[in-house]
């Protein structure tokens, strides 16, 4: 049995703004999109973000950092719901959302 664990970790880098931190922490929609691809061989976990730690790092972020995070969040918001038949494509699309970071 091949077990593939995909951890969709929302970056715990220092947060770049309250709105970015809140969006990163509110990942229930992403979990719902990933859920149909879970099976006996695939486990997908969306980690919760510590909003307080995210907010603490606000001062270290640049406008470019914030823009990249927003772009990545917009990308994951636009993802379709995963299906077992399209898992590889969905996982590639998810990865592309964070590839520029």
Secondary structure, DSSP 8 states (H G I E B T S, - for coil): ---EEEEE----S--S-HHHHHHHH--HHHHHHHHTT--SSEEEEE----HHHHHHGGGG--HHHHHHHHHHHHHHHH-----GGGHHHHHHHHHHHHTT-
